[in-house]
Amino acid sequence: MLRALVVSVVAIAASPCRPAEPESSGPAGTESPGTAAPGPAAPARDVDAAPSPASFEGRTIAATMSHSGAEWLTRPEREQEEDPATLHRELALQPGQVACDLGAGNGYHSLRMAAAVGPRGRVVASDLQPEMLALLRERVAAAGVTNIEPVLATQQDPGLPRGGCDVILVVDVYHELAQPEAVLAALREALAPRGRLVLVEFRGEDDGVPIKPEHKMTKAQIRRELEPRGFVLVREFDGLPWQHVMMFGRAAKRPSPG
């Protein structure tokens, strides 16, 4: 809930947008409606050694918000707008699993995942901003949770365990990844043999979803970006108010370089 995530939110632009979104700060990521994922380990996520592309597979890469807008990630309206309880039922996490939250932000989804995998399981919560991870640690301590491991990501490396993730959850973050090619390769390597990469994105096909176009994605665009890079679609769920849920596994054949 990586461009959080892992890990942030919304850019300023014309056309439909949701109310009072936090200020954006440029390429990178944190989860939340109109967010991002792996990006630089810099406070506002707008500084990184490697230049980031402005577009990917014909899609404009969205900007992300600063950690200063973190309260927006836990706004009360989010329960109604995104129905996280239904999302987590569909994830069907099991006790003892390793669940990874890309663009974790302040832990909106990480805490739910920690409860699902239980004390024998573990949650790896990856985000670009140290400040966001500090907020996550505060929430984790307040809740008395001991099975969440915060990880500082970069724009090219989410820092997830190689071959160790049963589920990688990416909520409202993928569309803001500054370096999607590199991150997708890293996510593929992080999946366990039967692991799932779960992308949750606002529906680009639906004009009724009040989100800026650059913070929405169509199913066709998602498949265009993932399938040539070693992922296979295994399941879809369309029961959330405004978002697609698309679950991918590792394709049997590794994609050829270039």
Residue, then its C-alpha position, 0 to 999 in steps of 0.5 A: m500500500l514502490r515506484a511505494l510501494v515502495v513507495s508513494v503517491v500522486a503528481i499534480a496534473a489535469s483531469p479527474c483526480r482524487p481529493a486532496e492528494p499530497e504533494s508530489s516530489g518526482p520519480a520514485g515510489t510509495e504505496s497509496p492511490g497514485t503512488a510509486a515503488p523502488g526509487p532513490a534512498a533520498p528523503a523526497r525521492d527525487v534524487d538518484a545517481a541514475p537518470s530515470p526514463a520518462s516513459f516505459e512501453g508507451r506509458t508515462i511514468a507517474a511522479t510520486m509523493s514525499h514522505s510528508g504526505a504519509e498521513w494520506l496513506t492511512r486516511p479513513e476514506r481508503e477503506q471504502e475506496e479500495d476495500p483492503a479487507t477484500l483484497h487481503r482475502e483474495l491474497a489468501l496468505q498462509p501462516g509461515q509464508v514470506a510476504c513482501d510489500l513493495g512500496a510499503g510506505n508507513g505499513y498500511h498493507s504490511l501490518r495486515m500481511a503480518a497478521a496473516v502470515g503469523p509469528r512463523g511467517r515474515v513480512v519484508a516491507s520495502d520502501l525508498q524513503p528512510e523517513m517512511l520506514a521510520l513511520l512504519r517502524e513506529r506503527v509496528a512498535a505501537a502494534g506490538v508486531t515482531n515479524i515485519e522487516p523494513v528494507l530500504a530500496t533503491q530505484q533499481d533494487p527493492g532489496l527483497p530476498r532472492g527466491g524467497c517471496d511467496v507473495i510480492l504485493v505492489v499496491d498503487v505503486y508499479h505505475e510510478l517505478a522510476q526504473p521498471e525494467a530493472v525492478l521487474a527483473a529483481l522481482r522475478e528473481a525474488l519470487a519463490p518457485r510458486g510465488r505470486l507477484v500481485l499488482v493492484e492498479f486503478r482501472g485505466e479502462d474506467d473513466g468513472v474512477p476519479i484518478k489522474p490518468e497517469h496513476k491508472m493502468t489498463k490490464a492490456q498495458i500491465r500485460r504488455e509490460l510484464e509478460p515479455r519480461g518473464f511473468v505469466l498471468v495466473r489470476e485476475f480479480d475485479g471485485l474491488p471498487w476502483q482497482h484491478v488485481m492481477m496475479f503473476g507467476r514466473a514464466a518457465k523460460r527466462p527472458s532473453p537479454g535485450 
